[in-house]
């Protein structure tokens, strides 16, 4: 589905601007155009569709199912949805906004937001070919567990109080739909009214975040591909305990989507970088980068952003240590 954005970016960079993707400028510009157009598309479509659904049917039953005694199931469903959707961290934010507007608890939404960039079907296929099914299965289980645990923790500390005011109001507005009078009003809306509601919400949210999409992706594009070849392997390839948190911190200024980081992951593994260190670096690049946090700042207050940031860094570090410890046994079949 998203190939159209790749083809459009390539056409614009190569045919219109006359640049080669082999150059750093051409690669960065292609990266910027592809991700910006994709995220704009997702913002407009996802927010409109979810708002239209909210105005067309009673979503309170689904929300109550996820928010009540079945909240644990909600974390699993949120994480599972994140695992099967081909979104990078920045592309997941439109869905995050849609879930929030629908009144779905923040912890469940965060389970999706954490898991979505971590587990990617391309990464699964690559790891399956490189390391076998046992390692790949562990990768999926651990990625989902991080999302589920993170969502439960954020619900436990009542993270919704640290949303930006417009996001908090959207969450409150979605939760109020459960009242009988409002539910009847929703059912009585004509399609014209539902369209007007969805269009208004789409334009309101898009108007708040579009410039931050450009800034965030622009920063990622400027940094994309500028780390010298071989530098990571040279400095982090000996497997010391500190190399994992160092790899996590190194990945923060960079940005890539889950598919774009796969060649990097494959190259690092083949050149001898420990598997856990490689995964920690790539997870940080995809899910904890500066561009993502520039966008998230538009829907989260600093406290929630800081908690989310530390949660990810700690999770990635422990994942790296676990995989570095287990990898020799799993790869050799011991």
C-alpha angles and dihedrals in degrees: 000000000000094000088092090068091049091049092047093049091047092049092049095047099040105029102030103030095030095226128142119235087219089072121080092238093050092046093048093047092048090049091050096049095045097049095040095052091044094050093045089052092049092046093053098040100039096045092046095046095046091046090049090051091049090052093045104048143017107269093173092093091058091043093049090049090054096039103044131059089325094063091118088058087048091058090051092048092047092049092044091052089050091051095054099042118090096225130131119217096271092044089053092061095079088055089047089055091048093051091048091050089051090058096246110156115267094238092058091046090049090051086061094043093051097044100041099074094036101059117050129168091230091053090049092053092046094050090045090057096041104037110013136248098293093060092042093051090050090050091054094045094048093046092052092044090055090052094047094046092045092051092049091049093050091049090049092057091044094243092180089081088068098055118115112266096256092048091046090050090049090052092048091046091052093049093050090061087081092077113103096236094050091045090055090049091052092051091050095056117114120228089255090056092046090050091049091050093048093045092049093050092045093052093044095053095038090051090056099049111026096092091049090054089057093046094045097046090040090057091048092049092049090054096038113117097354097113106104116253113262095013095112095047091048096051103032104028101096096077100235116162092250093054092077098057088040090055090049092052091045091056095055098080091047128074136201136149119247094262094044092054093055096084088049091051092048092048094049094049094047091049092055106263108147112261096237092049090049093050092047091052094047094045090052091048093051103036109022105039127134093247091057093050092048087058095041090053087070091063102027133057118234093262094056091042091052092047091048091047095050091044091056095045093050091046093049092048093052091045090053093050092047094050094045088054096045100036098082091053095044096045095047091043093237 
